[in-house]
Amino acid sequence: MTKALAQNICPDHRDRDLECQRAMGDDFQLLIAVAESEGWTWQEIALALLELTEDYATARRVDAQMREGASVGLPISKTLH
């Protein structure tokens, strides 16, 4: 983990989501640069990132629902809030 990601602000800070984006920015740009250097187009990279993000969010939601005892069979909203 990079030092930037290891440094985060308190859990109840109002700008925590923006601070997370800032902390991940350099590594995100590096990931994109590596993908581009391997010949992937920006469209392929963007689609892959969207799909990976959706898979991550869905898995986390299902985990949370299981911990809360909710029915996992119900449709899952794609919004984060």
Phi, psi and omega in degrees: 000137179287159180299322181300320180287331181289336181266113177226162183270170185302148186301335183257013179291139185292338181254022184300320180296319178292323179294324176296316177300316179298316182295326182273347188306310182296315180293325177298313179297322178295316177301315179296317180299319179295315179299317179296321180293338177272001175099004177284142178280164180296327179293318179295319179295312181299315180296317179299316180296319178297315180296316178297320179295317179296317178299317179298312182296319179297314180298318179294320179296316180298317177302315181296318179296321179293321178294327181275353180081014180282161178287125181282341183287348181286150177302144182254127177294143179272359177275150181273348183227000000 
